[in-house]
Amino acid sequence: TLVIYYGLYFKNLLLISFNEDALGNQAEHALASLASMMLESPSFIVQFTHGLNLSLSSKEYTHGVVIRFRSVEAFEIFINSKEYKNVWHSKFQTIVHKSFSLHFSVDPVGSEIM
């Protein structure tokens, strides 16, 4: 499958450290809720990836999430939406030990992603 992307994108990198007792079902359920939300927002989201931190050198965070937005404006609309805030407060806030979010612009390399 060949997908062609043009223009500038805005990425959000979210690192999460779940409480030890939340690892497993609660953490996976929270991430699945976020993933479900991403599927409902195709006009804002280009890419959504999440998973365990497998790096042996850095265990400060247990999971990572990368979201690539179509623009800074799409990021701001999404992050400030009632739906996102509800998912964060109802699914994540009580089971997250700490989180770190980093936002940055990315120029696409080339014009094709395979």
N, C-alpha and C positions, 0 to 999 in steps of 0.2 A: 504494500500500500504506500502510495506517495502522497504526502500532504505538503502543500506549499504555503508558507507563512511569509508575509511581508510586513515591514514596519517595526516600530519600537514596541517592546513589551515591558510590562512592569511585573517584577517577581516579588513574592512574599515568601520568605523562608521562616518557618515556625518550628522552633525546637521545644519539645515538651518533656518534662520529667514527671511521670505519673507517680502517685503515691504507691508504695510497694503493694499494699493490699488491693489496689485497683488494677494492677497489671493482669492482663488476661481478658476476661469477658467485659468488664466495665470499660477498659481502655479501648478495646476493639469496637464496642458498641458506640462509644463516643466518636471514634474515627469514622465508623460507618455512617453515622448521622451527618457528619461533615461531608463525607463523600456523596451522600444522597443529595445534600444541598447543592453541591457543585453541579450535579447532573441537571438540576432545575435552573441553572444559571448559565446556559451556553452563550448568551450574548455578552457575558462578562469574562468567562473563564476560557483559556486556551488549553491549559494543562493542570492536572491535579494529581499529585503523587504523594503517597504516605507510606511509612514503614518503620520498622525497628531500627535503632541505632546499632549497627553491627561493628562499629569501629572499636577495636580493643584498646586504643589509646585514649578514647574519650567516652567515658560512661556517665558524664554529668547529666546528659539528657537521654531518656529512654527511647524516644520516638522523634521523627522528623516529618514535616509536611512542606511540600513545595507547591505553590499555586502560581501559575503564570496568567496574568490578567491581560486583557487586550489594550488597556491604557491605565494611566494613573487615575483618571476619572472613574473607570470601571472598578478599580480597587477601592476607591473611596466610597462609592455607592454600595458596593458589596459589604465592606467592613462596617459601615454605618447602618446597614439594614436591620430591621427588627428581627428577621429570620436568623441572621448570623448571631446577633446578640442573644437571642433565645437559646440557640444551640450551645453557644459558649457557656452561658449561665446555667442551663439545665443539665448539660452533659459533661462539661469539662471542669467548670470552676471547683466543684467539690472533690474532684479526684486528681487534680493537678497540683503537684508539689511546687513546681516553678515552670515558667515558660519564657522564651526569648523570641522576639519577632524582629526580623530584618527585612527591609523593603529596598529595592533597587531597580533601576532601569537596565534593560538588556537590549542591545542591538542584535538582531538575528545574524548568525554566521551563514553566509550563502543564502540561497533562496529555497532550498529543499531539505526536508527532513524525511528520512526513510525509516 
